[in-house]
C-alpha cells in the first residue's frame, strides 16, 4: 500500500473513538506514541507540518550524557541521561554512534579551566569508567593537527554520541505504526473538543486535502514542543515557554577534517561552542538567543550568529583558513525552554515539564537523549484515565532489533547504516532497490535506494520532507543538492505520484526554501559590534549542553 493510500485509509478511520491522541510529531510525540502502542492503546499522532519538522530535525545532533547538568548539581539527571544514551547506543546501533569528545582548555582560563576538568572527571566516573588522562599539547597536535598550536593547551576527553535526529524520529514512528499505532503529518489541530469541562478530542484540518474532522479520545497529549503554548491557548492557559534559537554552520569533512568532537570557550566570553564530525560533514554550534519571529515561519541563522560562529572557528582552527565560501549550509532550530524569567537565555533550565490542565496533558522541554523517559513521565500522568498504562514497563526496550542483512550486497558500513536508520524496513528497502541504487549519492553516505524507499513509503508530502528530513542531502550537499535534482526526479517522481507540473512546483519551492533558510544570509556582517554579539548569544553554557 502506498503512503498516499495509507493516508486516505487513515483519514477515513478518524471518526472511530481512540484511546489517545498525541499532538506533535517530533521526538517527544513519537516516543509517546511508541510507548502508548507498546501498552496496547489505540493511539493516533497528528503533526501540523512534517514529522520532525521542528526542533527534532534541527538539534545539535548530540545524544549527550548531561555533562552541563553537573554545574547545577543535578546528578540524578546526569545519571538518567547517561543511562538513556547507553540504551540508544545499544538499540540504535548504526543510527546513534559513539563520539570521542574533548574539552580544549588552557590554564590561563583560571578557575574555569579547573572547574571544567573537575566536571569532566566526575562525569566520567558517573559513566562507570575511570577518567582517562588528559591530552597534553604535543598529543593534542597529533590528534587534531588543525587545532590551534598553543603551548599549554590540553584536551580533556569525555564520551558523547551523535545521531541523525530526524531519522531517529522516523524510526520510532515507523516502529510504532508497525505495532498498531497511527500517525498523520501535515494535519493541523484547529481546536480542542471539550465535554463536561475536560478535553475529549481535537478538531483537525488536513492541510494537504483541505478537509476537516472531529476526533474523540479518552485522553489527549500536547507534545508540540515549542508550540505547546499555542495548543494550551485553546484553554486560555498562561504561557510557560521561552523560545530560544540555536543555529549551526555545516562544512564538508574534506575542507574541515575532524576526528573528535571539541568543545571550547568562545574567544569573547566564557560561552562554550562545539565542533564535531557528523555524517559526511563537520558542524559548529550552537548559539542561544531569544527567538522573536513567528513560530510558524521557518527559522534561519542570522548574520550575527554567522559572525559569532565563524569567529570561534577562526580562533581555534586558524591553519584551515576557513571562510564563508567553505560553508555548505546552515540550519536553525527553536528550543522549547521552560521560562523562569532569567535575563540570560543560557541560564534557563533544559528540564522537561509535564502538566495537566482541564484533562489536557502537556509535555514539553527536555532533551532528545531522554525522550523515552520523558514519554513515560507523560504517560504516567494519564494512568488515572487509561489504566492500561499500569502495565507499561519503564525499563523495557525502546527500539526494536533490526534484521542482520547478512546477504545484502553492501559494505559492512552500509549494512549498519540501513539497519540503524530503517530498522525492520531495511530488508524491504534493499529488495526494492534497482541496479545501481545501492550505491551512495556522490559526496555522501546516503544510498540512492533510501530515496526511493522514502518516496514510496515514508509519508513524503513535499520535496523538503524528502531532502531535509527523510535523508539529509539538503544539509550535506552544496546548494541543497541542486546538481542532483534531475537524478532525484528520475528516481522519485513516479514513486511520489507527482505529474510534471507538481514536480516543477515542488522543486521551485524547495530551492526557494533552501536559499532563504539553509544558505547563509545574503550579507553576513563579520565585523559585528562586540556589544551586539554579546547580547545576541547570551552567556556561558557548559560543554556538551
Protein Blocks (a to p, Z undefined) as FASTA:
>chain_A
ZZklmmmmmmmmmmpccfbdcedjbfklmmmmmmmmmnopacddddfbbghklmmlmcgh
iacehlmmmmnopaklmmmmmmmmmmmmmmmgojaccddddddddfklommlmmmmmmmm
mmmmmnopacdddddfklmmmmmmmbccdehiacdddddddddfklmmmmmmmmmmmnop
acdehiacfbdcdeehiafbdcdddfklopadddddfbdcdfehjmmmmmmmmnopacfb
dcdddddddddfklmgcfbdcddddfbdjbdcddddehjbdcddddddddfbdfkbccdd
dfklmmmmmmmmmmmmmmnopafklpmbdcddddddddehiablklpcfbdcdddeehia
cdeejjfklmmmmmmmmmmmmmmmmmmlmmpcfkbcfbdcddeklmpccdfklmmmmmmm
nmmmmmmmmmmpcghilpccehiabdfklmmmmmmmnopabfklmmmmmpmmlmmpghhl
mmmmmmmmmmmmmmnopafklmmmmmmmmmmmmmmmmmccfblcfbbcfklmmmmnopad
dehZZ
